[in-house]
Amino acid sequence: MLAPIRNLIKEHWQGDFSLGFAYWVIGVGVTLLLSLAIFLVDKLLTILSINTSFYGGVLILLCGLVLLVTLWQLVGIWRSARYHTSRGGRTMWANAARVMVVIAAVRAVFDFNQFGVGQLQEGFGLLAQGESLGTFELRILNQGTELELIGSLPFGTADSVQALLERYPNVQVIHLNSKGGRISEGVRLYQLIQQYNLDTYSPSECSSACTIAFMGGAKRYLGKRGILGFHSASLQSVDGNDVAQLNDEFKRIYRRHGVSESFIRQAVRVAGADIWYPGQLELLDARVVDELVPSERFASTNAFGDRKVNWQPEHLQQAPDTELVGYWQATVDILNYLNYLEPRHCVNYMYPQWSAEGADVESMLPANLIDAHENAVIKLIERTQLRSDYRSRTGTAPILFDSVLIQLEQRNPEYLSVLDDPEQYINSPRLLCSATIALYEGALRQSTVDRQAALLRYLQQD
């Protein structure tokens, strides 16, 4: 059975076939068959939910096969054209075939440089990463009404989700906790979520391909400790599709759900290797998210976003009084400890933008202070309902502030100069840290929580 195939390969390579057979059957026909075969292999691998390492190996083999077949086709057609006139054929057709071979060769080099190199890089990358991209976990929560996804989005993710949705027909909400994965799986999850009319909710992080799935929700909820990360498509995740076409598809999906044009432009402008985490108010204003919700709104999860990413300056203005005061009490406790330990650490903690040491100050803190501060931050984020139309009201805060300043001046006349221009006192860390602590302790000593909170908000205003 292999003998006829070997003979076909040899005879075409030597130019033994007629120009018509070489051009139309070998050139055009084999190209169509190869394209169909690659399409079917890609679909089969997706259905089989193979691991990323195996897929990377197949991708490398397919790229190599295309290169060899293209070279074999073009050389054979060129040689057949060379022998065409000696076989009684017209010179015009021989020359036309040579021109087409040159054009095809130039196009092949262009396509390989444009797409083939990236596909080979992806293949070797996936081969080296092995199973690292292929882990995810699914859990049924809240008496069968919520489904949680934690992990990446490798091949087969959507199939697994669909199997659980068929098994638990009462699911109404899907939790998405993923830093991304295969774009094809993100799109399939988007379609599934729309098909089952599910709400989407991310209590932690939903980035890259995960955001496509998130947009499919009938209602889209983001936990107050959650973040969404966006970027354009990249060769590392396009699944063989054109990057520009995928970005156009992203835009269509965003527009279908009423996302603002300025947000869409920014989302697809970010390079594939980078990530953009918009603020929660920005997500609300752009209509990416319908509502920010506390963690108790849905079933509990162990997945939470990085508070350093979802923390925003608006929290210190819009937080409820009790949570705001609790946050600053925990912060002042840390400042007092660092000022006692080493004033320079205290300054680095308060003003990291001025620190040239790059020291990890938090690693120097005792566990009880770290836990107290973390809990205070979590409570503040969870209890704050951020609003883009928020307007601060100073009320009696300026009077309270003047009163605190008088007390500070009586305590140490230098404090007012320090607070007026703290950067000038970087080289006097104990004085700088002590003045700052005294200011916030003065706010925390106000007679009522509402007065404390009002003054603390006033201190954060520009």
N, C-alpha and C positions, 0 to 999 in steps of 0.2 A: 504493500500500500504506500510505503514511503518512497519507493523508487520513482513513480510518476511525479511526485512532488519535487524530488531531487532533480529529476530531468528538466522539469519546468523552470526551476530556479537557475540551473546551469545554462539552458538554452537561451533564456531571456538575457541573462548576464552577458552571453557571448554575442547577442544580437542576431540569433538564428531565426527568430520569428519575423513575420512580415511587419512592416511599419504599422499597418492598421491594427493588427492584433496586439502588438506591443503597446501602442498608444491607447487604444480604447479599452481593451480587455485588461491588460496589465496595469496601465497607467490610471485610467479612470475607474475601471471596475474594481480592482484591488483596493484602491483608496476608499471607495464607498463601503466595501466589505469590511475593511479595517476600522473605519469610523463606526460602523454598526457594531462590530465586535467589542470595541472599547466601551461604547455606550452600554451594551448588555452586561459586560463584566462589571462596570461601575455599579449598575443597578443590582446585580447579583451580590456583590460584596456588601452593599448597603443592607439588603434583605437578610444576609447571613450574619450581620452584626459582628464582623470580624474585629480583631484587636488592631490597634493602630500600628504596631510593629509589622504585622503581616501586610496591612494596607500600604505601608511605606515601601516594602519590598516589591509589591505588585506594581506600584506607581513607577518605581525605577525600571522594572522590566518592560513596562509598556512604553516608557520614554525611549529606552534602548531599541525596542522593536520598531517603533515608528522611524527612528533614525536609520536603521539598517534597511527597512523596506523602502524608504524614500530614496536612499542611495542606490539600491538595486533597481528600482523602477527607472530612475533618471539615466543611469549608465546604460541599461538595456535599450531604452528608447533612443538614446543618442547613437548607439552602435547600429541599431536597426535602420535609423535614418541614413547612416553612412553607407550601408549596403543597399539602400532602397533603389538607387538608380541602376546598379549592376543587376538587379533583379527585374529590371524593366519598368520601374516606377518613375514618376515624374520628379524632376529636380525641385519644382516648386513645393511639393508636399514634404520633401526631405528637409528643405530649408525652413519651412514653416514649423516642422516638428522640432528642429534644433532651437529655433527662437523660443518655442514654448518650454523646452527643457531649461533654457537659460532663465527664463522668467520664473519657472517653478523652483529652480535652485535658489534664486535670490529670495523668493518668498519663503522658502523653507529655512534659509539662514535667518531671515527676519523673525519668523515665528518662533524659531528655537531660542533666539536671543530674548524675544519678548515674553515668551511663556515657558518654553522648555527648560531653561536654566532654573527658573523659579520652581517648576514642578519637580525637577531633580533635587533641588535643595530641600523642598518639602519632604520628598521621599526619604532622603538620607536622615533628615531631622526626625521624622516619625519612626524610622528604623532604629535610631539611637535612643529615642525616648521610651520605646517599648510600650508598656501598659500604663505609663504615667498619665496619659490623657484619657484613659478609658474607665475611670472609676466614678460611680455615682450610686446614690442610695435613694430608695423610694419608701415612704412611710404613709400609712393611712392614719388620719388623726380625727379627733372630735366625733367619734361614733360614725365614722364612714362618710363624713361630709367634707373633709378636707384631705388633700393629697400633698405631701411635701417631697420636693426634689432637692437633694443636697449633692453637690459634686460637679463634675464637668459634663459636657454634652458630647460623648463619643457616638459613633455609629450604633444605632439600635436603641437610643434613649427614647425616642418618640414611640417606638413599638412597645417598649416596656410600659410607658405611661398609658398608652391606649389599652393594653391588656388589663391594667388595674382599673381604668375607667369603665371598661366593660364588666369587670367583676364587681365594682362598687358603683352602681348607677346613681347613688345619692350625693356623689361628690359635687360640691358647688364652688370650691375655691382650691386653687393650686398654689402652693408656696414655692417660690423659685429662689434658690440659693446657689448660684453658680457664677464662676468667673468666665464662663464661655466654653467654647469647643467648636464642633463642626457647624458651619452656617446652615447646611442642609437640615441638620437636626433642629436648629432654632426655628427655621421656617416651618418644618413639619409640626413642631410643638405649637407654633402660632396657629396653624390650621386646625389642629386638634382642639385647642382651647376655644377657638371660635365655633367649631362644630358642636362641642358639648356646652357652649354658652357658659364658660367658667369665668369667675373673677380671678384676677392674678394679684398676688401679694408677695412682697419681698421684705422679710424682716432683717436681712443682712446685706449681702451684695449680689446684684444681678448685673453682669457686665458682658460686653461683646455680644456673642450670638444669643445670650440669654435675654438681652433687651428686646430682641425681635419677638421671642415668645411672650415676654411681659406685655407687649403692646396688644396682644390678642385678647386680653381680658375685657369682659363686658364692663366691669369696673376694675380700675387699676389702683391698688393700695400699696403704699410704701410705709414700712415701719419707721418710727421716729429714729431708730438707730440704723436704718437701711440706707444704702447708696446704690445708684445706678451708674454704670460706666459705659461710655460710648467711644467708638472709633470707626473708621472706614474699613471696608473689606481689605484683606491682604492675601498675598499668594499662599501664605501658610494655612489659610482656612477657606479657600474658595472652592474646594472640591472640584477643580477642573473648570470652573466657570470663569468668565471674564470679570475682572475686578470692577470695571465701569458699569457693567450690566447689574452686578450685585448691588452696587451703591445706588443705582437707579431704582432697584427693587426696594431697598431700604427707604428711599424717599417716598415711594408710592405707599408703603405701609404707614409711614409716619403721617403723611397727608390724609390718608383714609381715616385716621383717628383724630384729625384736627390739630396736629402738632404745628406750632408756629414755624414759619419759613426761616426765621433767623436761627432758631434752634436746630432745624434740619441742616442748614448750611454748616453750622459749627460741628455737628455730630459727624458728618461725612468728611469734614476737612481734616480731622485728627488722623495722623498717620496710623497705619495698622499696628505698628510696634508700640504705640503710645496709648494712653487711656485718658479720657476726660470725665471727671466726676462733677456734674453740675450740682449747685446747691439745691436744697429741697424746695425753697421758695421759687427758684428758677424752674424746677420741674413742674411745680403747680401752675405757674404763670404760662408755661409753654404747653400746657394741657397734656403732658406726658403722664402725669400722675393725677388721679381724681381726688385722693384724700391721703393725708398723713395720719397714721393711726398708732396708738400705743400698743405695746406687745400683747396686752390682755385681750385685744379685740378678737384675735384668732387663737387657735391652739398653740401652746408653748413650743418653742424650738430651742435647740442648742446653738443655732447658727445666728451670729450677729455680725454686723458690719464693723469696720474700724472706726472707733469714735473720733480718731484724729481726722478722718475724712468727712464724716457727717456732722461734726461740730462746726457751728457757724457763729459769727459775732452776734447775730440776731438773737441767739439763745440768751445772752446776757442782758438783753433789753426786754424780751417778751416772756421770760420765765415767770411762773407764779412766785409770789413773795417768799413762801416758806422754802421752796426748792432753791431759789436764788441765794437766800441767806445761808442755807446749808452748804451750797457750793463754795461760797466765799469763806465760810468758817473752816472748811477742810483745806482750802488753799492757804489761808493764813497760818494754819497749823504747820503746813509744809514749809512755808517761808520762815517761820520762827525756828524750826528744827535746823534748816540749812544755814540760817544766819548764826546759830550757835555752833554748828559743826564747822563751817567755813563760809564766811560772807561771800566769797567769790562764787561759790556754788549757788547761793541765793540769787545773785544777780544774773547768773547764767539761766536759772530757771525762770525768772521774771522777764528777762529780755534776751531770749535766745538769738535774736537778730544781731545783737552786738557781741555775741560770744565768739571768740576766735579759738577757743580751746577744743570745741567739739566733744566735750565730756558728756557722758551719759549720766546726767544728774539723778534721774529717776532710780537708777540702780543703787544709789547711795541711801535711798529712803528705807525706813523700816516697814515691814509688811502691814502693820496696822494703819499707818498713814496712807500707804498706797491703796489699801482696801477702802478706807473711808472716803478718799478722794474719788476713786472709781465709782463707788456707790452713789456719791453725790452727783457726779456727772451723769450717770445713767438715769437717776431720778429726774434731774433737770431736763434732759433730752426727752424722756418719756412723758413728762407732765406739761411740756411746753407745746402749745398749739401755734406754730409759726403762721403768721399772716403777712402777706405782701403789702397790705394796706395799713399796717400798724403805724401809729403816730405816737411818739413819746410825749409825755406830759411832765413837765418839771415840777409843777406845784410848789411845795415848800422846800424842795431839795436844795435850791441855792442858799436859802437861809440856814439850813442845817449844815451845808458845806462851809459857809463862813464861820459858823460856830466851831466846827471841828478845826478849821485853820487857826483860829484864835488859841484853842487849846494846844495845838501843835507848836505854835510860836512860843507859848509860855514854857513848853516842855524843852524845846531846843530851837533857838532862833534860826539855825541853819536849815531846818527842815523845809521851810517855805521855799528857799532858794533851790534846794534839791528837787522838790516836786515841780517847780516851775521849769526846770531844764535838767532832767535826770541824766541825759547823755553826757553832760559835762562832769558828772561825778562817777563815771565808770571806774576810775582809778581809786575811788574811795568806797569800796564795796560795802563796808559795814554801815557807813553813814547812809548810803543810798538805800540799802535794804531796810535799815531801821526806820527811815522816813516813810517808805512805802508801807511797811507793816503798820506803823502808827496811824497812817491815814485810814487804812481799811479797818483797823481795830476801832478807830473812832466812829466809823460808820456802823460797825456791828454793836457798839455800845448804846445806840439810840434806844429810846424807851420802849418802842413797839416794833413788831416785825414789819409793818407796812412802812414805817419811817426808815428802818434799816434798808429795806429793799429799794425805796425811792432814792436814797442817797447812793446806794451801790450802782443803780442804773445811771444816775447822774455822773458818776465817776467814769463810766464807760463811754459817755458821749464825746464826740470829737469837739 
